[in-house]
Amino acid sequence: MLRLLIITDFTESFPTKLLQGIIRYSRRQEQWAVCRMPPFYKKQIGILGVVKWAKTWGADAVIGQFEQDDPVEMFAQNGIVAVAQDFKKRFTTIPNITGDYIGTGRMAARYFIDHGFRNFGFFGFKDVCWSDERREGFRLELEEAGFGEAFCDYTMQDIDKLWYYERKHMAEWLRSIPKPIAIMACDDNQGNNLIEACHTAGIKIPDEIAVLGVDNDEMLCNLGSTALSSIAVDIEDGGYRTAELIEKMFANPGVNYGDIVLEPVKIVDRMSTAGFATGDAQIRKVLLTIHKNICRRIPVTELMTVAAMSRRALERRFRAVTGGSIYKYITDLKLKHFADMLTDTAEPVNNIALSMGESDTKTIARRFKQIYGCSPLEWREKHQKPQEQ
């Protein structure tokens, strides 16, 4: 039985999802013994103390948030496989659990551009690889699309003060930037802080500022008064591949292996990014109503009441903002939600359709195939994670 020590902060969902992937891999044969060490204890006893503790416990491998000056080579010297979880910088002497941060930033920029935004911002940390590279990918995509001059950022925060932000300086920045604006936060925790700062400063979300986080931490995304949209990353798969890597490293000491790179999967829409960037206040209300009620049938007459205009005027102005009809917008959004439910839950297809106000499963399945190129069941089989036994 392999014995694994994990040194990380389990108050966030990232390490929990990572551990779920590790457990799923280990259960193929014999489940591993896992010990979770909080980072404050590592800081208290130092890296030499951690190595001594690991040897006493009989650890075969360790995954940890290490500082750059930690002598991580000491693990190998004591017969312990070591893998670093990205914290500030990547290591060159041991494999890292890292991510396609540039690609994640590009995904966020494309999403905001497609939603009509023409002002963009980034909120993150300085001198931290996963924040710096997400910012760089975000900026590069904007520049290539011709919006490089419309970018601003706030990276005055210190990673060592992860749970704290300068409220006064934040409020000053938020009031100074052009609006409407789309801001990518470096992760969900900072996205949540950004939403709180906007509410404190009297700034409306998503009307004035749309906010997008990263990691899709369900608790953090639903913590505030405005639910945070987020980029889902395949963390559990990363845990599975990390366990596979550890087994290889344990069996073949001295062999150099590459990093585990986590990929961005999709954007999970919530209220912090609902609708398009537009100066048309009535259409903003309509878009907000659609997003809030996507799990039921929304008659156009209801949207006419919200907008206080005729159907013809509503259709014309809606198309001017979104580039398509009301029917197409609702259908596309509903199908995207339907696709997410197929992969995120084990509910029968009929039940998912009913929960979204669709009593005719055949109709939604036909529309789904037209857009996604396969049936709902084929989509689920292709994209859903393996279930625990």
C-alpha positions as CSV (number, residue, x, y, z in Angstrom):
1,M,0.0,0.0,0.0
2,L,1.5,3.3,-1.1
3,R,1.5,6.1,1.6
4,L,1.0,9.6,0.4
5,L,1.5,12.9,2.4
6,I,-0.4,15.9,1.0
7,I,0.6,19.4,2.3
8,T,-2.0,21.9,1.1
9,D,-5.0,24.0,2.3
10,F,-8.1,21.9,2.3
11,T,-10.4,24.9,3.0
12,E,-10.6,25.3,-0.8
13,S,-12.1,22.8,-3.3
14,F,-9.0,22.5,-5.5
15,P,-7.1,20.0,-3.2
16,T,-10.3,18.1,-2.5
17,K,-11.0,17.6,-6.2
18,L,-7.3,16.6,-6.6
19,L,-7.6,14.1,-3.8
20,Q,-10.8,12.6,-5.4
21,G,-8.8,11.9,-8.6
22,I,-6.0,10.3,-6.6
23,I,-8.4,8.1,-4.7
24,R,-10.1,7.1,-7.9
25,Y,-6.8,6.0,-9.3
26,S,-5.6,4.2,-6.2
27,R,-8.9,2.1,-5.9
28,R,-8.0,0.3,-9.2
29,Q,-5.9,-2.0,-7.0
30,E,-5.3,-1.2,-3.4
31,Q,-6.4,2.1,-1.9
32,W,-3.5,4.3,-0.7
33,A,-3.0,5.6,2.8
34,V,-3.3,9.4,2.7
35,C,-2.2,11.9,5.4
36,R,-3.2,15.6,5.0
37,M,-0.8,18.1,6.6
38,P,-1.9,21.8,6.9
39,P,0.6,24.3,5.4
40,F,0.9,26.1,8.8
41,Y,2.4,23.0,10.3
42,K,5.0,22.8,7.5
43,K,5.8,26.4,8.2
44,Q,6.1,25.6,11.9
45,I,8.5,22.7,11.6
46,G,10.2,23.7,8.4
47,I,11.0,21.5,5.4
48,L,13.6,19.5,7.3
49,G,11.0,18.7,9.9
50,V,8.5,17.6,7.2
51,V,11.1,15.2,5.8
52,K,11.8,13.8,9.2
53,W,8.0,13.5,9.9
54,A,7.4,11.8,6.5
55,K,10.2,9.3,7.1
56,T,8.8,8.4,10.6
57,W,5.3,8.0,9.1
58,G,6.7,5.9,6.3
59,A,5.6,8.2,3.4
60,D,6.4,6.9,-0.1
61,A,5.4,10.2,-1.8
62,V,4.5,13.8,-1.0
63,I,2.5,16.5,-2.8
64,G,2.9,20.0,-1.4
65,Q,2.7,23.7,-1.7
66,F,6.4,24.4,-1.5
67,E,8.3,27.7,-1.3
68,Q,11.0,28.3,-3.9
69,D,13.8,28.1,-1.3
70,D,12.5,24.8,0.1
71,P,15.2,22.1,-0.5
72,V,12.7,19.7,-2.0
73,E,15.6,17.5,-3.3
74,M,15.8,16.2,0.3
75,F,12.7,14.1,-0.3
76,A,14.4,12.1,-3.1
77,Q,17.5,11.8,-0.9
78,N,15.3,10.0,1.6
79,G,13.6,7.8,-0.9
80,I,10.4,9.9,-1.1
81,V,8.8,10.9,-4.4
82,A,7.9,14.6,-4.4
83,V,5.5,16.6,-6.6
84,A,4.9,20.3,-6.2
85,Q,1.4,21.9,-6.3
86,D,1.7,25.3,-8.0
87,F,1.9,27.9,-5.3
88,K,4.1,30.8,-6.5
89,K,6.6,29.5,-9.1
90,R,7.2,26.2,-10.8
91,F,10.0,23.9,-9.8
92,T,12.6,22.6,-12.2
93,T,13.9,19.8,-10.0
94,I,10.6,18.0,-9.4
95,P,7.3,17.7,-11.4
96,N,4.6,20.3,-10.9
97,I,0.8,20.1,-10.8
98,T,0.3,23.1,-12.9
99,G,-2.1,24.3,-15.6
100,D,-2.6,25.8,-19.1
101,Y,-2.9,29.3,-17.5
102,I,-2.3,31.1,-20.8
103,G,-5.1,29.1,-22.4
104,T,-7.4,29.8,-19.5
105,G,-6.9,33.5,-19.8
106,R,-7.5,33.3,-23.6
107,M,-10.8,31.4,-22.9
108,A,-12.0,34.2,-20.6
109,A,-11.1,36.9,-23.1
110,R,-13.0,35.2,-26.0
111,Y,-16.0,34.7,-23.7
112,F,-16.2,38.4,-22.9
113,I,-15.6,39.5,-26.4
114,D,-18.4,37.3,-27.7
115,H,-20.7,38.9,-25.0
116,G,-20.2,42.3,-26.5
117,F,-17.7,43.8,-24.0
118,R,-15.3,46.4,-25.2
119,N,-13.6,47.3,-21.9
120,F,-11.6,44.6,-20.0
121,G,-9.8,44.2,-16.7
122,F,-7.9,41.6,-14.7
123,F,-7.8,41.2,-10.9
124,G,-5.0,39.1,-9.4
125,F,-1.7,38.7,-7.6
126,K,1.7,39.8,-8.6
127,D,4.7,37.5,-9.1
128,V,2.6,34.3,-8.9
129,C,2.8,32.1,-12.0
130,W,-0.8,31.0,-12.2
131,S,-2.1,34.6,-11.8
132,D,0.6,36.2,-14.0
133,E,0.1,33.7,-16.9
134,R,-3.7,33.9,-16.8
135,R,-3.4,37.7,-17.0
136,E,-0.9,37.3,-19.9
137,G,-3.3,34.9,-21.8
138,F,-6.2,37.3,-21.2
139,R,-4.2,40.2,-22.5
140,L,-2.8,38.4,-25.5
141,E,-6.3,37.3,-26.7
142,L,-7.5,40.9,-26.3
143,E,-4.6,42.3,-28.3
144,E,-5.1,39.9,-31.1
145,A,-8.7,40.8,-31.3
146,G,-7.9,44.5,-31.4
147,F,-8.8,45.4,-27.8
148,G,-5.3,45.8,-26.3
149,E,-5.8,49.5,-25.5
150,A,-9.0,48.6,-23.6
151,F,-7.3,46.5,-21.0
152,C,-6.5,47.5,-17.4
153,D,-5.5,45.4,-14.4
154,Y,-5.2,45.4,-10.6
155,T,-2.3,43.2,-9.4
156,M,-1.3,45.0,-6.2
157,Q,-2.2,42.1,-4.0
158,D,0.2,39.9,-2.1
159,I,-0.3,36.1,-2.3
160,D,0.9,35.8,1.3
161,K,-2.3,37.7,2.3
162,L,-4.6,35.4,0.3
163,W,-7.8,36.1,2.2
164,Y,-7.3,39.8,2.5
165,Y,-7.7,42.7,0.1
166,E,-7.2,46.5,0.3
167,R,-10.8,47.6,0.4
168,K,-10.1,51.4,-0.1
169,H,-7.6,50.9,-3.0
170,M,-9.9,48.4,-4.6
171,A,-12.9,50.7,-4.4
172,E,-10.8,53.6,-6.0
173,W,-9.8,51.3,-8.8
174,L,-13.3,50.0,-9.5
175,R,-14.7,53.5,-9.6
176,S,-12.0,54.7,-11.9
177,I,-12.3,52.1,-14.7
178,P,-14.6,52.6,-17.7
179,K,-18.0,50.8,-17.6
180,P,-19.5,48.5,-18.6
181,I,-16.4,46.3,-18.2
182,A,-15.6,42.6,-18.0
183,I,-13.1,41.5,-15.4
184,M,-11.3,38.2,-15.1
185,A,-10.3,37.3,-11.6
186,C,-7.3,35.0,-11.2
187,D,-9.3,32.5,-9.2
188,D,-12.7,32.1,-7.5
189,N,-11.6,33.5,-4.1
190,Q,-10.5,36.7,-5.7
191,G,-13.6,36.8,-7.9
192,N,-15.7,36.6,-4.7
193,N,-13.6,39.4,-3.1
194,L,-14.2,41.5,-6.3
195,I,-17.9,41.0,-6.1
196,E,-18.0,42.0,-2.5
197,A,-15.9,45.1,-3.2
198,C,-18.3,46.1,-6.0
199,H,-21.3,45.8,-3.8
200,T,-19.6,47.8,-1.1
201,A,-18.8,50.5,-3.6
202,G,-22.3,50.6,-5.0
203,I,-21.3,49.1,-8.4
204,K,-23.9,46.9,-10.1
205,I,-23.1,43.4,-11.2
206,P,-23.4,42.4,-14.0
207,D,-24.8,45.7,-15.4
208,E,-21.6,47.7,-14.8
209,I,-19.0,45.1,-14.1
210,A,-19.1,41.4,-15.2
211,V,-16.9,39.1,-13.1
212,L,-15.5,35.7,-14.1
213,G,-13.4,33.5,-11.8
214,V,-11.4,30.3,-12.2
215,D,-11.7,26.7,-10.7
216,N,-15.5,26.6,-10.3
217,D,-15.4,26.2,-6.5
218,E,-19.1,25.7,-5.9
219,M,-19.0,27.0,-2.3
220,L,-17.1,30.2,-3.2
221,C,-19.1,30.8,-6.4
222,N,-22.4,30.7,-4.5
223,L,-21.1,32.4,-1.3
224,G,-22.1,36.0,-2.0
225,S,-25.3,37.8,-3.0
226,T,-24.3,37.5,-6.7
227,A,-23.3,34.0,-7.9
228,L,-19.9,34.0,-9.5
229,S,-19.4,32.6,-13.1
230,S,-16.2,30.6,-13.3
231,I,-14.0,28.6,-15.6
232,A,-14.2,24.9,-14.7
233,V,-10.8,23.1,-14.7
234,D,-10.4,19.4,-14.9
235,I,-8.8,19.1,-11.4
236,E,-10.0,15.6,-10.6
237,D,-8.5,14.3,-13.8
238,G,-5.3,16.0,-12.8
239,G,-5.4,14.2,-9.5
240,Y,-5.8,10.9,-11.3
241,R,-2.9,11.6,-13.6
242,T,-0.8,12.8,-10.6
243,A,-1.3,9.4,-8.9
244,E,-0.4,7.6,-12.0
245,L,2.8,9.8,-12.2
246,I,3.7,9.1,-8.6
247,E,3.4,5.3,-9.2
248,K,5.8,5.6,-12.2
249,M,8.3,7.8,-10.2
250,F,8.2,5.3,-7.3
251,A,8.9,2.4,-9.6
252,N,11.6,4.2,-11.6
253,P,13.6,6.5,-9.3
254,G,15.9,8.9,-11.1
255,V,13.8,9.2,-14.3
256,N,12.8,12.7,-15.2
257,Y,9.0,13.1,-15.8
258,G,7.1,16.1,-17.1
259,D,4.5,18.3,-15.3
260,I,0.8,17.5,-14.8
261,V,-1.0,20.2,-16.8
262,L,-4.6,20.9,-15.9
263,E,-6.8,22.0,-18.8
264,P,-9.7,24.5,-18.7
265,V,-12.9,22.7,-19.7
266,K,-15.8,25.1,-19.9
267,I,-17.3,28.3,-18.5
268,V,-20.0,27.8,-15.9
269,D,-22.4,30.8,-16.3
270,R,-23.9,32.3,-13.2
271,M,-25.4,35.8,-12.5
272,S,-22.0,37.7,-12.4
273,T,-21.8,37.5,-16.2
274,A,-25.5,37.3,-17.2
275,G,-26.2,39.0,-20.5
276,F,-24.4,41.2,-22.9
277,A,-22.5,44.5,-22.5
278,T,-24.9,47.1,-23.8
279,G,-26.0,50.6,-23.1
280,D,-29.6,49.5,-23.8
281,A,-31.0,49.3,-20.2
282,Q,-34.2,47.6,-21.3
283,I,-32.4,44.8,-23.2
284,R,-30.1,44.3,-20.1
285,K,-33.3,43.7,-18.0
286,V,-34.5,41.2,-20.6
287,L,-31.2,39.3,-20.7
288,L,-31.1,39.2,-16.9
289,T,-34.6,37.8,-16.8
290,I,-33.7,35.1,-19.3
291,H,-30.6,34.0,-17.3
292,K,-32.5,34.0,-14.0
293,N,-35.3,31.9,-15.4
294,I,-33.5,29.6,-17.9
295,C,-34.9,26.5,-16.2
296,R,-38.5,27.3,-17.1
297,R,-40.4,28.3,-20.2
298,I,-40.1,32.1,-20.8
299,P,-42.9,33.5,-23.0
300,V,-42.0,36.5,-25.1
301,T,-45.0,38.3,-23.7
302,E,-43.3,38.2,-20.3
303,L,-40.1,39.7,-21.8
304,M,-42.3,42.4,-23.5
305,T,-43.6,43.4,-20.1
306,V,-40.1,43.5,-18.7
307,A,-38.9,45.7,-21.5
308,A,-42.1,47.7,-21.7
309,M,-42.2,47.6,-25.5
310,S,-43.9,45.9,-28.4
311,R,-42.8,42.5,-29.7
312,R,-41.5,44.0,-32.9
313,A,-39.4,46.7,-31.1
314,L,-38.1,44.1,-28.6
315,E,-37.0,41.7,-31.3
316,R,-35.3,44.4,-33.3
317,R,-33.4,45.8,-30.3
318,F,-32.6,42.4,-28.9
319,R,-31.0,41.4,-32.3
320,A,-29.1,44.6,-32.4
321,V,-27.4,43.8,-29.1
322,T,-26.9,40.0,-29.3
323,G,-26.8,39.5,-33.1
324,G,-29.6,36.9,-33.0
325,S,-33.3,36.4,-32.2
326,I,-34.8,36.0,-28.7
327,Y,-35.7,32.4,-29.5
328,K,-32.2,31.5,-30.6
329,Y,-30.6,33.1,-27.6
330,I,-32.9,31.2,-25.2
331,T,-32.6,27.9,-27.0
332,D,-28.7,28.1,-27.1
333,L,-28.5,29.1,-23.4
334,K,-31.0,26.3,-22.5
335,L,-29.1,23.7,-24.5
336,K,-25.8,24.8,-22.9
337,H,-27.3,24.4,-19.4
338,F,-28.8,21.0,-20.5
339,A,-25.3,19.9,-21.7
340,D,-23.7,20.9,-18.4
341,M,-26.4,19.0,-16.4
342,L,-25.7,15.9,-18.5
343,T,-22.1,15.8,-17.5
344,D,-22.4,17.3,-14.0
345,T,-25.2,15.0,-12.7
346,A,-26.3,11.4,-13.0
347,E,-30.0,12.3,-13.4
348,P,-31.9,10.6,-16.2
349,V,-32.2,12.7,-19.4
350,N,-36.0,12.9,-19.0
351,N,-35.7,14.3,-15.5
352,I,-33.2,16.9,-16.6
353,A,-35.5,18.0,-19.4
354,L,-38.4,18.3,-17.0
355,S,-36.4,20.3,-14.5
356,M,-35.8,22.8,-17.3
357,G,-39.5,23.1,-18.2
358,E,-39.2,20.9,-21.3
359,S,-41.9,18.2,-21.2
360,D,-41.1,17.0,-24.8
361,T,-37.8,15.1,-24.4
362,K,-37.7,14.2,-28.1
363,T,-37.8,17.9,-29.2
364,I,-34.9,19.0,-26.9
365,A,-32.9,15.9,-27.9
366,R,-33.4,16.8,-31.6
367,R,-32.3,20.4,-31.0
368,F,-29.4,19.2,-29.0
369,K,-28.2,16.9,-31.8
370,Q,-28.5,19.8,-34.3
371,I,-26.2,21.9,-32.2
372,Y,-23.8,19.4,-30.6
373,G,-23.7,16.8,-33.3
374,C,-24.7,13.8,-31.1
375,S,-27.6,12.6,-28.8
376,P,-27.7,13.7,-25.1
377,L,-26.8,10.1,-24.1
378,E,-23.8,10.1,-26.4
379,W,-22.7,13.5,-25.1
380,R,-22.9,12.2,-21.5
381,E,-21.0,9.0,-22.3
382,K,-18.2,11.1,-23.9
383,H,-17.9,13.9,-21.3
384,Q,-19.1,12.6,-17.9
385,K,-16.5,11.6,-15.3
386,P,-16.4,7.9,-14.2
387,Q,-18.6,7.4,-11.1
388,E,-17.1,6.0,-7.9
389,Q,-17.9,2.3,-7.3
